[in-house]
Amino acid sequence: MFDDKFFDEWLDGQALKVMEKVANGEGIAPEQMMILMPKAQTNHFAHLDVDLRNDMRNLDTRLSSEMQKMNERLSAEMRELRGDMDKRFEQVDKRFEQLTSRIDHFMVWSFATTVSVGGLVIAAIKFL
């Protein structure tokens, strides 16, 4: 396709010729004035490009900074949330320990009751 380098070189050369005529006080033809229009536009676009790139860099820097701050806040909130979850799991663990202890006591009581009743039944059968 069209290479900007060749166009820029041609336009720079033509613009210099026209500007030399203007500097020497000579008049320029409308065709020569038309050469200055794209040259002015390319200069304008170049400045816009530089400004846009600077704005994008500034935006990127600002967004990166804001993202880092947001990540730090989220990390702090996540640590707090994790702490809350750990406390809740500790409470659940304590409840399970209590339940396990009750079940253990019930099993011991059930076993003792079963052995006692079994012994009484065997003793009653032997004496009858």
N, CA, C and O of each residue as an XYZ file, in Angstrom:
512
protein
N       0.818     -1.184      0.000
C       0.000      0.000      0.000
C       0.860      1.244      0.000
O       2.021      1.190     -0.404
N       0.325      2.341      0.436
C       1.007      3.625      0.390
C       1.925      3.762      1.596
O       1.497      3.562      2.733
N       3.195      4.105      1.347
C       4.162      4.234      2.434
C       4.249      5.698      2.859
O       4.549      6.564      2.036
N       3.995      5.977      4.113
C       4.001      7.349      4.624
C       5.373      7.999      4.508
O       5.473      9.216      4.345
N       6.418      7.205      4.589
C       7.774      7.758      4.545
C       8.017      8.497      3.228
O       8.523      9.619      3.227
N       7.664      7.878      2.128
C       7.874      8.519      0.819
C       7.010      9.767      0.672
O       7.465     10.787      0.155
N       5.770      9.680      1.126
C       4.875     10.834      1.051
C       5.413     11.982      1.892
O       5.421     13.132      1.452
N       5.866     11.665      3.115
C       6.395     12.706      3.990
C       7.626     13.371      3.385
O       7.763     14.594      3.428
N       8.513     12.568      2.825
C       9.713     13.145      2.200
C       9.334     14.042      1.029
O       9.874     15.140      0.891
N       8.413     13.588      0.186
C       7.987     14.393     -0.961
C       7.324     15.679     -0.489
O       7.611     16.758     -1.007
N       6.424     15.561      0.509
C       5.691     16.716      1.018
C       6.638     17.711      1.674
O       6.483     18.919      1.497
N       7.633     17.211      2.439
C       8.611     18.105      3.064
C       9.387     18.882      2.005
O       9.589     20.089      2.137
N       9.815     18.192      0.966
C      10.568     18.854     -0.105
C       9.737     19.910     -0.808
O      10.213     21.019     -1.049
N       8.504     19.572     -1.138
C       7.624     20.524     -1.821
C       7.296     21.715     -0.920
O       7.255     22.856     -1.380
N       7.065     21.443      0.356
C       6.736     22.520      1.291
C       7.932     23.456      1.456
O       7.757     24.672      1.539
N       9.148     22.900      1.504
C      10.345     23.747      1.614
C      10.474     24.668      0.405
O      10.809     25.844      0.551
N      10.212     24.142     -0.774
C      10.279     24.972     -1.982
C       9.284     26.129     -1.916
O       9.611     27.267     -2.252
N       8.076     25.819     -1.480
C       7.049     26.853     -1.397
C       7.420     27.875     -0.326
O       7.271     29.078     -0.540
N       7.899     27.407      0.819
C       8.257     28.322      1.902
C       9.444     29.200      1.525
O       9.529     30.342      1.976
N      10.367     28.687      0.704
C      11.488     29.506      0.227
C      10.958     30.646     -0.633
O      11.434     31.777     -0.533
N       9.980     30.352     -1.471
C       9.380     31.396     -2.310
C       8.727     32.462     -1.428
O       8.867     33.659     -1.678
N       8.011     32.011     -0.392
C       7.344     32.954      0.507
C       8.388     33.788      1.238
O       8.216     34.996      1.401
N       9.483     33.141      1.683
C      10.539     33.855      2.406
C      11.230     34.881      1.507
O      11.675     35.922      1.991
N      11.322     34.605      0.224
C      11.945     35.529     -0.721
C      10.975     36.620     -1.159
O      11.351     37.500     -1.933
N       9.769     36.581     -0.690
C       8.789     37.594     -1.032
C       8.094     37.342     -2.338
O       7.394     38.224     -2.837
N       8.255     36.189     -2.904
C       7.600     35.859     -4.163
C       6.165     35.422     -3.886
O       5.850     34.942     -2.797
N       5.329     35.587     -4.849
C       3.963     35.102     -4.739
C       3.905     33.611     -5.043
O       4.757     33.062     -5.742
N       2.895     32.987     -4.507
C       2.757     31.548     -4.774
C       1.420     31.299     -5.453
O       0.443     32.017     -5.240
N       1.408     30.281     -6.258
C       0.207     29.896     -6.994
C      -0.706     29.076     -6.085
O      -0.257     28.520     -5.082
N      -1.995     29.004     -6.442
C      -2.923     28.197     -5.639
C      -2.479     26.736     -5.519
O      -2.707     26.104     -4.488
N      -1.841     26.194     -6.572
C      -1.367     24.811     -6.501
C      -0.288     24.660     -5.431
O      -0.215     23.653     -4.727
N       0.554     25.704     -5.334
C       1.607     25.669     -4.321
C       1.010     25.832     -2.917
O       1.504     25.249     -1.952
N      -0.052     26.630     -2.818
C      -0.727     26.786     -1.528
C      -1.333     25.451     -1.086
O      -1.385     25.138      0.104
N      -1.791     24.670     -2.074
C      -2.374     23.367     -1.764
C      -1.335     22.413     -1.176
O      -1.689     21.479     -0.458
N      -0.056     22.643     -1.478
C       1.019     21.830     -0.893
C       1.122     22.119      0.601
O       1.357     21.210      1.397
N       0.947     23.382      0.980
C       1.077     23.753      2.394
C      -0.067     23.196      3.246
O       0.114     22.961      4.441
N      -1.246     22.983      2.641
C      -2.386     22.465      3.396
C      -2.116     21.056      3.952
O      -2.276     20.849      5.155
N      -1.713     20.078      3.117
C      -1.442     18.760      3.708
C      -0.255     18.786      4.673
O      -0.209     18.012      5.630
N       0.715     19.691      4.413
C       1.862     19.792      5.323
C       1.383     20.273      6.695
O       1.789     19.736      7.725
N       0.527     21.277      6.699
C      -0.025     21.778      7.966
C      -0.839     20.689      8.659
O      -0.786     20.542      9.880
N      -1.590     19.929      7.867
C      -2.397     18.859      8.445
C      -1.516     17.753      9.034
O      -1.800     17.245     10.119
N      -0.453     17.380      8.323
C       0.427     16.324      8.862
C       1.112     16.799     10.133
O       1.297     16.020     11.068
N       1.493     18.084     10.173
C       2.081     18.615     11.415
C       1.060     18.582     12.550
O       1.373     18.215     13.683
N      -0.172     18.977     12.214
C      -1.233     18.973     13.212
C      -1.497     17.548     13.716
O      -1.635     17.319     14.918
N      -1.563     16.606     12.784
C      -1.769     15.203     13.181
C      -0.624     14.688     14.036
O      -0.843     13.934     14.984
N       0.598     15.092     13.706
C       1.756     14.650     14.493
C       1.652     15.166     15.925
O       1.938     14.435     16.873
N       1.240     16.434     16.083
C       1.075     16.992     17.433
C      -0.077     16.306     18.170
O       0.023     16.012     19.362
N      -1.162     16.056     17.449
C      -2.272     15.335     18.073
C      -1.855     13.938     18.511
O      -2.255     13.466     19.575
N      -1.054     13.286     17.686
C      -0.569     11.947     18.015
C       0.274     11.985     19.284
O       0.119     11.140     20.165
N       1.172     12.971     19.372
C       2.015     13.106     20.568
C       1.139     13.383     21.789
O       1.325     12.774     22.842
N       0.176     14.311     21.642
C      -0.717     14.620     22.762
C      -1.532     13.401     23.180
O      -1.690     13.127     24.370
N      -2.044     12.676     22.198
C      -2.832     11.482     22.502
C      -1.982     10.427     23.207
O      -2.439      9.798     24.162
N      -0.774     10.235     22.748
C       0.107      9.252     23.393
C       0.417      9.659     24.828
O       0.424      8.822     25.730
N       0.676     10.959     25.036
C       0.933     11.440     26.404
C      -0.302     11.262     27.285
O      -0.198     10.835     28.435
N      -1.465     11.592     26.738
C      -2.699     11.403     27.505
C      -2.915      9.934     27.848
O      -3.333      9.609     28.960
N      -2.637      9.059     26.909
C      -2.807      7.628     27.159
C      -1.814      7.134     28.214
O      -2.164      6.320     29.069
N      -0.579      7.627     28.149
C       0.401      7.247     29.179
C      -0.053      7.727     30.556
O       0.021      6.986     31.536
N      -0.528      8.989     30.619
C      -1.011      9.524     31.893
C      -2.210      8.734     32.398
O      -2.311      8.436     33.588
N      -3.110      8.401     31.493
C      -4.281      7.608     31.867
C      -3.861      6.230     32.359
O      -4.385      5.735     33.357
N      -2.920      5.615     31.660
C      -2.427      4.299     32.064
C      -1.782      4.372     33.451
O      -2.008      3.506     34.296
N      -0.988      5.403     33.671
C      -0.343      5.569     34.982
C      -1.389      5.761     36.071
O      -1.308      5.146     37.135
N      -2.377      6.624     35.800
C      -3.411      6.886     36.792
C      -4.238      5.631     37.066
O      -4.533      5.315     38.218
N      -4.610      4.918     36.000
C      -5.394      3.697     36.190
C      -4.599      2.626     36.928
O      -5.143      1.907     37.766
N      -3.314      2.526     36.614
C      -2.472      1.553     37.316
C      -2.406      1.879     38.801
O      -2.488      0.990     39.649
N      -2.256      3.163     39.104
C      -2.210      3.587     40.501
C      -3.536      3.287     41.202
O      -3.556      2.772     42.320
N      -4.638      3.617     40.532
C      -5.946      3.348     41.130
C      -6.180      1.852     41.302
O      -6.742      1.424     42.310
N      -5.753      1.055     40.326
C      -5.905     -0.399     40.440
C      -5.085     -0.945     41.597
O      -5.528     -1.842     42.314
N      -3.884     -0.399     41.774
C      -3.042     -0.859     42.875
C      -3.704     -0.516     44.207
O      -3.722     -1.344     45.118
N      -4.249      0.702     44.330
C      -4.941      1.085     45.559
C      -6.165      0.202     45.789
O      -6.437     -0.219     46.914
N      -6.902     -0.074     44.706
C      -8.085     -0.917     44.823
C      -7.687     -2.330     45.246
O      -8.352     -2.940     46.083
N      -6.614     -2.844     44.674
C      -6.138     -4.178     45.057
C      -5.721     -4.215     46.511
O      -5.963     -5.203     47.205
N      -5.086     -3.129     46.987
C      -4.693     -3.081     48.388
C      -5.919     -3.067     49.285
O      -5.955     -3.758     50.303
N      -6.945     -2.268     48.904
C      -8.176     -2.240     49.694
C      -8.856     -3.604     49.671
O      -9.322     -4.091     50.701
N      -8.910     -4.220     48.484
C      -9.525     -5.540     48.382
C      -8.760     -6.570     49.195
O      -9.359     -7.440     49.827
N      -7.433     -6.474     49.179
C      -6.626     -7.412     49.961
C      -6.930     -7.257     51.443
O      -7.063     -8.245     52.166
N      -7.040     -6.001     51.893
C      -7.361     -5.770     53.303
C      -8.755     -6.302     53.623
O      -8.959     -6.927     54.664
N      -9.708     -6.056     52.734
C     -11.060     -6.560     52.952
C     -11.093     -8.084     52.915
O     -11.814     -8.711     53.692
N     -10.318     -8.675     52.018
C     -10.274    -10.136     51.938
C      -9.661    -10.725     53.214
O     -10.125    -11.749     53.717
N      -8.608    -10.064     53.735
C      -8.018    -10.553     54.985
C      -9.029    -10.467     56.127
O      -9.130    -11.375     56.952
N      -9.779     -9.355     56.164
C     -10.795     -9.198     57.197
C     -11.890    -10.257     57.044
O     -12.327    -10.860     58.024
N     -12.322    -10.470     55.809
C     -13.339    -11.483     55.537
C     -12.829    -12.873     55.900
O     -13.568    -13.680     56.464
N     -11.569    -13.152     55.578
C     -10.988    -14.442     55.922
C     -10.929    -14.630     57.442
O     -11.169    -15.719     57.961
N     -10.600    -13.529     58.142
C     -10.590    -13.591     59.605
C     -11.972    -13.905     60.151
O     -12.118    -14.726     61.056
N     -13.001    -13.240     59.592
C     -14.376    -13.513     60.014
C     -14.748    -14.960     59.730
O     -15.367    -15.619     60.566
N     -14.373    -15.457     58.554
C     -14.678    -16.848     58.212
C     -13.963    -17.804     59.165
O     -14.538    -18.801     59.600
N     -12.705    -17.494     59.486
C     -11.972    -18.359     60.406
C     -12.664    -18.405     61.775
O     -12.764    -19.466     62.391
N     -13.139    -17.243     62.242
C     -13.842    -17.213     63.529
C     -15.104    -18.060     63.475
O     -15.411    -18.795     64.413
N     -15.827    -17.951     62.377
C     -17.056    -18.729     62.242
C     -16.757    -20.222     62.176
O     -17.478    -21.029     62.764
N     -15.696    -20.589     61.462
C     -15.330    -22.003     61.402
C     -14.866    -22.504     62.768
O     -15.114    -23.656     63.124
N     -14.192    -21.642     63.534
C     -13.794    -22.042     64.887
C     -15.030    -22.303     65.737
O     -15.067    -23.262     66.508
N     -16.056    -21.439     65.594
C     -17.299    -21.653     66.332
C     -17.960    -22.963     65.904
O     -18.452    -23.719     66.742
N     -17.970    -23.226     64.605
C     -18.557    -24.476     64.110
C     -17.748    -25.662     64.647
O     -18.324    -26.672     65.051
N     -16.412    -25.540     64.651
C     -15.580    -26.617     65.185
C     -15.892    -26.862     66.657
O     -15.964    -28.012     67.089
N     -16.079    -25.793     67.433
C     -16.414    -25.955     68.854
C     -17.750    -26.669     69.006
O     -17.905    -27.537     69.865
N     -18.713    -26.300     68.166
C     -20.023    -26.958     68.236
C     -19.911    -28.433     67.885
O     -20.542    -29.272     68.527
N     -19.107    -28.761     66.862
C     -18.910    -30.164     66.515
C     -18.207    -30.917     67.642
O     -18.527    -32.073     67.917
N     -17.252    -30.260     68.289
C     -16.576    -30.908     69.422
C     -17.569    -31.191     70.542
O     -17.543    -32.264     71.145
N     -18.453    -30.217     70.821
C     -19.475    -30.426     71.849
C     -20.415    -31.567     71.456
O     -20.754    -32.422     72.275
N     -20.820    -31.563     70.210
C     -21.719    -32.621     69.724
C     -21.028    -33.980     69.796
O     -21.629    -34.966     70.222
N     -19.770    -34.027     69.382
C     -19.010    -35.279     69.446
C     -18.883    -35.745     70.891
O     -19.016    -36.935     71.180
N     -18.629    -34.818     71.785
C     -18.521    -35.172     73.206
C     -19.847    -35.732     73.723
O     -19.856    -36.725     74.451
N     -20.961    -35.106     73.353
C     -22.274    -35.602     73.775
C     -22.542    -36.997     73.214
O     -23.035    -37.884     73.911
N     -22.203    -37.168     71.929
C     -22.407    -38.484     71.317
C     -21.543    -39.532     72.015
O     -22.004    -40.646     72.263
N     -20.293    -39.184     72.335
C     -19.415    -40.120     73.051
C     -20.013    -40.496     74.402
O     -20.038    -41.669     74.774
N     -20.501    -39.480     75.142
C     -21.108    -39.761     76.442
C     -22.346    -40.640     76.278
O     -22.575    -41.560     77.064
N     -23.143    -40.345     75.243
C     -24.342    -41.147     75.004
C     -23.971    -42.585     74.657
O     -24.637    -43.522     75.096
N     -22.911    -42.761     73.870
C     -22.482    -44.110     73.503
C     -22.008    -44.873     74.739
O     -22.327    -46.049     74.910
N     -21.253    -44.204     75.590
C     -20.798    -44.866     76.820
C     -22.005    -45.235     77.681
O     -22.096    -46.355     78.184
N     -22.930    -44.289     77.846
C     -24.133    -44.562     78.639
C     -24.942    -45.702     78.012
O     -25.419    -46.589     78.721
N     -25.099    -45.678     76.666
C     -25.851    -46.735     75.983
C     -25.172    -48.083     76.169
O     -25.841    -49.078     76.446
N     -23.852    -48.130     76.020
C     -23.128    -49.383     76.183
C     -23.274    -49.902     77.607
O     -23.523    -51.087     77.830
N     -23.110    -48.980     78.578
C     -23.228    -49.392     79.989
C     -24.644    -49.889     80.286
O     -24.827    -50.886     80.984
N     -25.635    -49.190     79.754
C     -27.027    -49.591     79.967
C     -27.291    -50.946     79.317
O     -27.941    -51.804     79.914
N     -26.795    -51.139     78.108
C     -26.996    -52.408     77.405
C     -26.331    -53.546     78.158
O     -26.925    -54.613     78.312
N     -25.111    -53.339     78.628
C     -24.402    -54.383     79.381
C     -25.135    -54.675     80.684
O     -25.285    -55.832     81.077
N     -25.592    -53.613     81.354
C     -26.305    -53.810     82.632
C     -27.613    -54.576     82.418
O     -27.906    -55.536     83.131
N     -28.387    -54.140     81.430
C     -29.659    -54.806     81.156
C     -29.401    -56.250     80.708
O     -30.121    -57.164     81.111
N     -28.388    -56.450     79.886
C     -28.038    -57.803     79.446
C     -27.641    -58.669     80.641
O     -28.043    -59.828     80.735
N     -26.847    -58.097     81.559
C     -26.459    -58.844     82.758
C     -27.649    -59.191     83.613
O     -27.740    -60.299     84.143
N     -28.586    -58.230     83.756
C     -29.794    -58.495     84.546
C     -30.648    -59.583     83.888
O     -31.204    -60.446     84.568
N     -30.745    -59.527     82.551
C     -31.540    -60.540     81.845
C     -30.889    -61.909     82.029
O     -31.589    -62.886     82.294
N     -29.568    -62.000     81.895
C     -28.871    -63.284     82.064
C     -29.020    -63.778     83.505
O     -29.244    -64.964     83.744
N     -28.893    -62.850     84.463
C     -29.033    -63.238     85.863
C     -30.459    -63.710     86.133
O     -30.654    -64.690     86.853
N     -31.438    -63.043     85.579
C     -32.838    -63.434     85.796
C     -33.105    -64.792     85.182
O     -33.847    -65.586     85.760
N     -32.518    -65.089     84.016
C     -32.716    -66.367     83.377
C     -32.069    -67.483     84.215
O     -32.631    -68.571     84.335
N     -30.891    -67.214     84.790
C     -30.211    -68.221     85.582
C     -30.961    -68.548     86.875
O     -30.984    -69.701     87.306
N     -31.569    -67.543     87.488
C     -32.261    -67.760     88.755
C     -33.670    -68.265     88.574
O     -34.276    -68.730     89.540
N     -34.194    -68.195     87.426
C     -35.576    -68.649     87.219
C     -35.599    -70.026     86.728
O     -36.674    -70.581     86.495
